[in-house]
């Protein structure tokens, strides 16, 4: 970790504690769901066992589908918990690598985000790179490779919205990302423009004015 000032060090520590707490709560929630599922499966097994003509044989040789019902969810819940832990750890590692300039960007960034239900921001500016944190990996894009971005808003199910950004170098698309907070969408564009005033931003469609009013201003 960088040799931060006392204030910056305290800020980073608070962010890390918040991230770990949210991670532990999410893993605990996954485990509760798994336990509920296991109880239901145990009930089904017990019911089948009680109705089996040969209970001892059924106990030692349960139907294959019972193994399947237990195996797949176990793999799924274990994989999700592990992926969530790794994702959070990568985010914490990136946070600990922020220099004073990047930490200042991050501090301004978190002030505009609604982080109550999302302690991990969609991206971090770190050492002249833009880092994203999808579920199973992290994606690093050198800021100086980004020549053009395209934006798009999408209306999802039940009147929810996502905001998409497509990154291009001189000739090809580098990456694309979707986020749910218009503030993160807006901040990313403004920060990239600050890093590169010659950046070209093209809107595939215009965000309706009522969304700007409801969720805050965004880049036109």
Secondary structure, 3 states (H helix, E strand, C coil): CCCCCHHHHHHHHHHHHHHHHHHHHHHHHHHHHHHHHHHHHHHHHHHHHHHCCCHHHHHHCCCHHHHHHHHHHHHHHHHHHHHHHHHHHHHHHHHHCCCHHHHHHHHHHHHHCCCCCCCCCCEEEECCEEEECCCCCCEEEEHHHCCEEEEEEEECHHHCEEEEEEEECCCCEEEEEEECCHHHHHHHHHHHHHHCCCCEEEECCCCCHHHHHHHCCCCC
